[in-house]
């Protein structure tokens, strides 16, 4: 969705999954933060990814909208599984159990943490929740030219 929005608006897309390297550990978070600070220095950008606890303090104070893709567990699990087989994809089959555990525990564990960080660093930033492909398509078609 971020790629499509970038193509339609001409705004650069920053994919956080492409910045974070699969071999990095917690000690690499400062480097990650430096890289995303630099990447988000422009006046306009579309930031694709979560990494809320490591980056919301950098991104949200300058954001104009948060788009939350609020998919079902089943949809997220299926997409994660399919991603492991795509060429040039950083997600690997060996990590799939960790990803599925994240998805399964998301509502109970991770959403409250992400929401707390969002309220701390960007309480005034509007949030648009998109639940399915129809919501995404409607958003994309209504957003074109709205810059």
Beta strands, then each sheet from edge to edge (+ up, - down):
strand 1: 13-15
strand 2: 46-48
strand 3: 66-69
strand 4: 127-130
sheet 1: 1+ 2+
sheet 2: 3+ 4+
end
